[in-house]
Amino acid sequence: MNILVTGATGFVGSHLCRALVDKGYKVYGTTKSGNTERIKDILDNENFRLIKIDLTNINEMHKLPKDVDAIYHNASLLPGKTENFNDYLNNNVVSTHNLLEYATKISNVKLFVQSSTGSVYGNIDDKMITEHTKENPISYYGITKYFSDKLVELYSNNYKLKSIILRYTIVYGKGENRSLVYKYYAMSQKNEDILLNKDVSKKYRNVVHIDDVILANLCLVKKIDNLPDFCIYIIGSKNSERIIDIANIIIKYSNSKSKVVLTDDGYYNTLDSIIDISKAEKILGYHPMTIKEGIKKYIKEMGGEK
């Protein structure tokens, strides 16, 4: 099976390319930046080929291969990279549209997988988030990812393109430096106190180890012939935890002298949610780690056990 992975030099994309190559698939990876640091170990693998392309430019789509059985779309502009809406629009919506156009012109594509985000839900009334929760994005990133999700659904319905949307919670793992897990881990390694607003500290979040994100993606390719024509799955850890508990878990497994200090300062309107992954568990056979298990594994991978 030949698989196209966009965003191959990004955090999730690089891990996915490596996992697919290890499984024996022929993988085409795309990159816009050309920075190959994350995939240098597979660049010379005979089952991997890297394509430098700007997916926002419809005139470059001819660079993509024609012998593709599945497409994993990971390329996107992440939050905090810019304040320019057009940058998010081009990189998250236009690129998805161009890729969908390409996919409909290749007769042998059996599956289109869209990597999405919990940011599409934004501020919600219900604490429990399921695939039926109404989307209410509150950021340029969230709304453009929601737009791109709807494009995937549109093409699935109109062109009979089997499509799956995976909406990840906060993804962390070795090789990234953006997540709250990384932030708290870095502080614990310096034995710095972790300052949390007392109200924010009580809010629930779900963080997911990169290995579980890859697990969800591999579940799809294994079940490719038995998947529904269109479906959305929420992908996260087995449980959710309060932010203060996430911080304390990191401190514990790092054997750090750091402490969580609650303050009245630094309040921000963060999502308070518990994630329901039962749909992915039941249909995909997705069985991830708990947050404690994932963080313990992460700290060992980072060499932070003392």
C-alpha positions, 0 to 999 in steps of 0.5 A: 500500500502506498500512503501520502503523508502531508506535513511529514517534517512536523511533529505528528507527521514525522512520527507517522511517517516513521511508523508507517515505514516500519510497518512496511508501507511505501510512504510519500511525505510532503514538506513545505519548510524543507527542514528534515531534522525530524526524519533524517533517520528515514530519508535514505529508506527505500520505502520513503520519498520526501516531496517539497511542495507548497500545498497552498499553491494549486499549481504545485499539486502535479508534484504529488504521486498518482499511485496513492492508496491513502492520504494522511493530511497533517500539514497545518499552521499551528496556533501562536505562529502568527496573528494573520488570519489569511495565513491560517486560511491559506495553510489550513483551508486552501491547502486542504481544498487543494489536497481534496481536489487532488484526491478526487482525481486519483481513482485508487484513493481508498481513504482520506484522513484529516488530522484535526483538533479539539480547538474546533469546540472552543467554549462549550456549555457541557463539560463532557466532549463527544463527537456530537458536541457542537463546534464553537471555535474561538480562534483563527486556528480553531475556526480554520481547522473547523472549515477544513473539517467541513470541506472534508465532509463535503468532498466525502459526501459529494465525491464518495471519498472515504474520509475520517477526521481525527480530532486530537486533544493536546499532543505531547512527546519527545520532539515538541516544545509547545504543550503544557506537558513540556512546559511543566516538565522543563520547569520540573527539571530546573526544580522551579515552582509551577505557578497556577491560577487557583481557578485554572488549576481545577479545570480538566484537560486531556493530554495525549502521548504521541504514541497514542496518536500514531496508534489511532492512525495505524488503527485506520489503515488496518481497518481501511476496508471496513471503515464507514464512508465518513466519521469523526473520532476524538483521540486522547488519553484514556482519562482526563485530569485536572491541570493541577494533577497533571503538573503534580504527576510530572513532578512526581515522576521526575522526582523533582523538588518543584511544587505547584503554587496556587495564585490569584494571578494569571487567570485565562479562560481555558477549556474545562472538559472531559473527553469521551473516547469511547467511540474510537475505543469501540469502533477502531479498537483504539486503547490508549494509555492513561495520562499517568502512564503516558507522562511516565513514558514521556519522562523516561524518553526525555531522560528526566527520571532522577 
